[in-house]
Amino acid sequence: MSKPTLTHAPRPATFTVDALNEKGEMLPTAIAGEHPLTLYVDKREVVTLMTLGQAPEALAIGYLRNQRLVRSIDEIAAVQVDWETDSVAVTTRKGVKGLAKRMGKRTVTTGCGQGTVFGDLMEEVGSIRLREDVRLAEETLYSLLDAIRHHETIYKAAGAVHGCALATNQPGGSEILTFVEDVGRHNAVDAIAGQMWLEDIDGGDKIFYTTGRLTSEMVIKCAQMSIPFLVSRSGLTQMGWNIANRIGITMIGRAVNKHYLLFTGWQRFVKTAMPTMLA
């Protein structure tokens, strides 16, 4: 089937306002955008997301994907963003079965701006299977962290946002395929999930990077995208660790420069051999 019809309606990532510094000087200063975006599915209101608006169509698709409200990109006929009404309308080809019932059970998560998880996603965790034949080498991890450090970001200009990246996993190197920033890390991961569907990217051997903490929501979404490697510059929660350990995700936190902490999925990680110590 054909891909959905999409608008292409990103919002400006930053806005300039005046700010008074400690010297009494008035400085034009970049600040991050933040916009309400109400998601409708077949004319039914589902949720209002607070977003930077960098990739609203991908965000809507990824949200539906990660909430398991749609199972395939083929189910979506159109995604239309209208910033005059601060809304995104998703039209499906055959409707979403049991939408009202699934929306009736929701868990408020620790996602910035309060994320929600619909239906029985927590119960579905046990059915997720990740590839065991892929490995992440330490030098590849370092390559990714270096690429992230040099990547031009909204955060460097304005702060106040989280970033997420999808990256390749190659011997000795890693390339950023997609980098998305948003006011909430859960929005950024959803936008990447949407882009993966739109571009038909398989996550089975990829690395997912986030600037945010590794909570249960982040771990579940990474697993739903079939990505076995999850890396963050931040820390993690106990529930995030429990789920990652249960699923078998290779989860790395506190990853900055040459420092990292490997928490779960050790069997997929290949550490660079240390040189022999001479007496």
HUCOR-V186946 format. One record per pair of residues at least 24 apart in sequence whose C-alpha atoms are under 6 Angstrom apart, sorted by the first residue. I is the first residue (numbers start at 1). GAP is how many residues later the second one is. Records with the same first field share a line. If there is no record, write none. Layout:
I: GAP + GAP
//
This chain:
1: 73
4: 72 + 73 + 74
5: 73
6: 72 + 73 + 74
7: 73
10: 43 + 44 + 45
11: 42 + 43
30: 128
31: 127
32: 126
37: 49 + 50
38: 49
39: 48 + 49
40: 49 + 50
41: 49
42: 49
51: 131 + 132
52: 130 + 131
58: 133 + 136 + 137
59: 131 + 132
61: 133
62: 128 + 129 + 131 + 132
63: 127
66: 155
67: 51
111: 75
112: 72
130: 96 + 98
135: 133 + 134
136: 133 + 134
137: 132 + 133
138: 133 + 134
139: 33
140: 32 + 33 + 34
143: 30 + 31
144: 30
162: 49
163: 47 + 48
164: 24 + 45 + 46
165: 43 + 44
166: 41 + 42
167: 39 + 40
168: 38
169: 37
203: 24
214: 26
215: 25
216: 24
//
